[in-house]
């Protein structure tokens, strides 16, 4: 991945790759001397950054989370299926709900816009979670929960933000509609951006 440390989109893509455990190398436009020549080989300029390249298989200019997930095989198109349980948000509470629901035989779908773990997934040490008296990293906790939920058959297509919820128990998700018999909404925190002049350029700091 090539991008500027001051770019909000660079921060977004790095965060998405890290939270979904995708190994990558980041080349900073401001500090890496070979970046200019590398961009020329790709036929782009610094104005096109951030860009994501994977050998000769993949090259994307400032992709959205959904585009990146589809290109990496992390996301599959949702079908208009009826689920017993739809969980919105894949933080620790959402992942726990998915494990409990799927282990009871419920057809479970987890909708997450970025990656599993939520804010806790970024924590270096969690010591107040049941069953880990010596502590565990947020990333490891999320990894274990995803494996456990998948073992029981829970479906978790990454980068599927919920755009609306109706009282008929249907979700509008990236242009698709998902129906469910029961919903669980352990929402993650989403910080609002202040409408201050020049505030946008400070987002990645």
N, C-alpha and C positions, 0 to 999 in steps of 0.2 A: 504494500500500500504506500502511495506517495501523496503527501499532503502537508499543509502548513500547520504548525502548532497553534496558530492563531485562528484557524478556521473552525467554526462550529460544526461543519459537516465532517471534517477530519476527526474531531472528537466523537461525533455520533457513530461513525463507521468503526472506529477503534473500539468504542464501548460495545457495539453490537457484536463484533468478532470475538472480543474477550468474553462477553457474557455467554456466548454460545460455544465456547471452548474451541474456537477455530484458530489454529496456529498461524501466525502471520508475522511479517517483518515490516516495520514502519520506517520509511525514509522521510526525514523532515526537510522541507524545502529550504528552511533557514540555515541548516547546519551541515547537510550532506553535500559535499562538493560534486559528486558524480550524478546528482539528480538531473541537472540540466541536460546532460548527454543522454541519460536514460530516457527522458521524456521525448527527446528527438527521435530516438529509435522507435518509440511507440507512435510517432507522428502527431504528438500533442504538445502543448505549451503549458507553462505554469498556470495560465488562466483557466485551463481545463481541470486542474486539481481541485479536490482529491480524486485520484484514480486508483483502481484496484486491478491488479494483474495476477494471473495464475498461469505461469509459463506461456504456452501458445494456445491454451484452452479457453482463457477468459480474459476479457479486458472491458472494464466498465468505467464510465466517467460519472463521478459523483452519484452513485446508485442510491436509491432509497433502500430502507431496510427490507422491504418486500422484494425488490429486485435482487438484492444481494442474497437473500434467503433462498429464492427460487434458483438462482444461478449455482449456489453451493449445495442444492439438494436438501435444504433444511425445511422447506415449506412445500406442501402439496395442496392443490386446489381442493377446497371444501365442496362436498356434495350436499345436496339438500336432504340430509338425513335427519331423522328424529333421534335425539339423544335422551337418555334418562337423566343425565346430569351434565350441565354446562358450567364450568368454572371460569370466571373472568379474572385473570391475573394469576401469574405463576410465581408469586412470592412464597415464603415458607407456609403461610396459611392456605394458599391456593393449592400448592403441591400436596399438602397434608390432606386437603379435601379430596383431591384426585385419587390419592392412594386409598383412602377409606372408602370412597364411592366405588372405585373400580374393583377393589378387593371383595366387595359385597355383590359383585356381578352386575353392577350398573354400567350401561354403555356411557362412557365418560369422555367429554371433550374439554380440553383446557385451551383457552384463548389468551394469548400473550403477545403484546405488540413488539417487544424487544428480545427478551431472553429470560430463561428461568432464573429464579433467585431473588428478584426484586432488589431493594436496597440492601437487604441482608447478604445478598450474593457478593457484594463488594467488601464485606467486613473481613478483616484479617483474623479476628478471633471472636467466636460467639461462645459464651460460657453459661448462658442462662436458658439454653434449649434443653428440653427433657431428653435424657438418655446420653448426654455427653458431658459428664462431670469434669473432665479435663479440658473441655473446649474443642471447637472445630472451626475451621475456616468457613466463611459463607459459601465460597465456591464449592467446597467439598460437600457441604450440607445439601446444596442444590443438586449436585451431580448424583448423590445417593438417592435423593427424592425422585429425580427424573427416572433413574433406572428402576426404582421400586414401582413407580406409577406405570411405567411401560411394561413391567413384568405382569401386571394385572390387566393390561390391555387398554390403558388410557391413551387417547390420541392427543398429541400436542404439536400442532403445526405452528412453527415459530413465525413471528412477524405477522400476526393476524389481529390487528386492533379492532375492537368493537366500536362501531360508529353510532349505533343506536340500539335501544332495547324497547320492545313493544309489550303491552299488557297481554298480548296473545302468546307470550313466551317464545317470541321469535327474535333472533339477533340478526342485525345487518352487519356482515363482516366482510370487508374488502369486496363489496359488490355481490356477495352471496348472502343467503338467508339460512340460518340454522334454527330449527325448532327443538324445544326441549320440554321435558316434564317437570324439571326442577332446576333452579338456578342458584349458584353460590357466587357471591361477589366480594372476595377478599381483596379490595382494590389496593394497588400500589400507590405510592405518593408520586405526584407529578407536579414539579415546580413551575409556577407561572413566571413568565418573563415580564419584568417591569417595562412599561412603555416609555422609558427614559431615552432621551436623545443620546445616541452612541452606545447604548447598553448592549446591543446585539453583538458587537465585536468583543465584548468581555465574556461572552457565554462559555467559551472554550478554556478560559483561564482557570 
